[in-house]
Amino acid sequence: MSDAFHPRTAMILAAGRGERMRPLTDHTPKPLLAVGGRPLIVWHIERLVAAGIRDLVINHAHLGGQIEARLGDGSAWGARIRYSREGQGRALETGGGICKALPLLGEAPFLVVNGDVWCDVDFATLDLPVGDLAHLLLVDNPPHHPEGDFVLDGERVRESGGGRRTFAGIGVYHPALFAGCRPEPFPLAPLLRRAMREGRVSGRCHRGRWVDVGTPGRLAALDQALSRG
């Protein structure tokens, strides 16, 4: 897309407790659960590096030391990984987690991907149009989320209307989206909705494969599918 910023930095959200994945997450952080022979988070790292995005920030809380021990500084994948450590207290949620990591993310637009999704999107195709605060990847509604989240109207994302689609947990954000925020617990959705009302959120629909790996059953199904190639 012309007149757009292509992110060179990405954040992988990996601080969730993974309650729905218990007991698997009692001793293993959810992003380190394996599908197709490697951890969920490694799939993201490999795709990001392949897209030319090598400067990565990963936040963590629950069993975060395991994430650092497994991934290190990222050099094994040709990446540079820095960590935003949130501790074991109250979860910062998505908005608070990103806000806390802003000093590591810099002043240019950056990509954010949920650590508990699997997607075959080419990250190199995600840009942020000049003047927008967010660019969201949407997918057709999965069976477990039939009501969807937002409406894609051409290349604009709206709060409401017909044909709602599900937010894939992947987006490109301008740091200005978080102006005035503090590193305390708050969700991302209210910031996105405010930017939508200002007409400053664009998006696209991903027609490839996407899985919200939120339950042991979906984890097992994805593992089987990837193992079969």
N, C-alpha and C positions, 0 to 999 in steps of 0.2 A: 504494500500500500504506500502511495506517495505521500510526501509531507507527513511523515510519521517517524517516531523514535523507535529504534530497535534496541531492546534491552541487552546490556552486556553483563548484568548481574542478576542473579536469581536467588530467591529464598524458598527453601523447602520447609513447610510447617510440620514439625515432628514432635510437638510438645503434648499432644493429646494423651489422655490416660488409657483410652481404648476399652471403656467399660463393656461395650457390647461384644468385645472379642475375648473376654475372660472365659476360661482360665488361661488362654494362650498368652495374654498380656500381663499376667501376674509376675512373670519372671523375664519377659522379653518385651521391649518397647515395640509398639505396633509397626513402625516403619522398618524394623529389622525382621519381621516375619517374611518367610521366603515364599516366592511363587516362581515356577519355572526355573528353579535352581539358583536364584539369587534374591536378596532382600528387596522388598518393594522400593525402598529408597534408592537402591543402586540402579534400578531401572531408570529412575528420574535422572540420576547423576549422569549415566551414560548417554541419555537422550539430550540432556542439556549440553554436555561437552560436544556431542556430535553437531549440535546447532551453533557451536561457537561461543557458548555461554559457559565460561570456566570459573568465574568469580562467584562462589556460592556461599550463602549464609544459611545455617540450619539452626532453628531454635529447638530447645528440648527442655524437658522437666522430668517426667516419670522415667526412671532408669536411664537418664541421659548419659551417664558415664559409659554405658554399653555402646551408645551411638558413636561417641567420640573414639572409643577403643576400636570399633569396627572400621570406621571411615578415616580416622586420622586427619591429616592435613589435605587429603584429597589427591595427593600426587599419584597414587596408584591409578587414577583415572585421567590424569592430566588436568586436574582441577585444583583450585585453591579454596579450601573450605575454612570458614570461620564460624564460630558458634555463639549463639545468643542464649545464655543460660538463664532459665527462669526459676530454677529451684523447685522445691517440692511443696510450696505453699499453694495458695489459691491460684487456679489456672487463669492466665491472662486472656484467654480466648483469642480468636483470630485477630481482631483489631488491636488489642493490647499487645499481642505478640509481635505483630509487624511494627507497631509504634516503638516498642522497646529496641527493635533491631535497626531502626532508621539510621543511627550513627554508622552502622556497618554497611548499610545499603547505598549510601551516598546521595547525591542531589539529582541524579538522572532517573528516568523511569526504570522500574525493575519488574521482573517477572516473579510471580508467587505461585507455587503449586502445593496443593495439599499432599502430605506424605502418605495418606491412606487411600489414594486413588491410583488406578493404573490406566494409562492412556497412551495410544500410539500416535498422538499428535506430533507434528514436526514443530518443535519450539521456535525454529528459525522463521516460521511464518507469522508469529505473533508480534504485532507492533502496536504502538499507542499513537493514534492520530494527534497531530499538534492541536492543542486547545482542549483535549479531553483529559479527564482525570483518571479514567479506567477503561480498559478494554477486556471484555469477559468472553470466555469460551463457554458456550452453552451446548447441551446435548438433548436429544429426545428423552422424554421422561421415562425412567426405569420403572419396573413394576412396583418397587418399594417407595416410589415418590411420584405418584401419578398426577399430583396437582401442579408440579413444576414450581418455578421460582419467579422468573421474569419473562417479559415478552420481547422478542426480537422483531423490530419494525424496520425492515431494510437493514441498515448497518447500525441503527440506534437501539439501545436497550431501554425498555420502559418498565415501570413498576407494575402496571396492570393492563388487562385487556385480554383478548382471546388468543389462543395458541401459545399458552405459557410453556416455557422450556426450563430444564433444570440447569442450574449453574454447575459447571464441571469442577469447581474448586481450583481453576487455573485462570489467571488473569495477569494483565500488565497494569501497573499503577504508577501514577505520578506521586512523588512525595507530598505534593500540596494537598492530596486527598486527606492526609492525616494532620493538616495544619491545626494547631491548637489542642491536639490530643496529648494525653499523658500516658506513660507506660503502666496503666492499670487495667483491670479486666473490663473489656467491652467487646461486643461483636462487630464484625465488619459490615454487615448488611445495612445498618442505619446510615453509614457514610456513603455506601453505594446508592441507596435510595435518594439521599439528598442530592448527590451528583446527577442522578437520573432526572430529577425534577428541574435541574439546571440545564439539562440537555447535553451533559458532558460525559456520557458513558456510551461507548460503542461496543460492538460484539460481533461474533460469528458463530455459526452452528457447526460443530464437529460431527462429521458423518462416519468417522472411523470407529474404532473400538475404545470403549471407556467403561471402567468398572469402579464403582464405589465399594471398596473392600471393607465393609463395615461389620460383617458378621463372619463367624467361622465357616458357615456354609458357602458364602460368596468367595471367601479366601480359597477354600478347597476346590470350588468350581473353576476359578481362575487358574489355580495351580495345574489342574488337569488339562485345561485348554492350552496353556503355554507349554506344558510338557509334551503335548501331542504335536506342538509346532503349528 
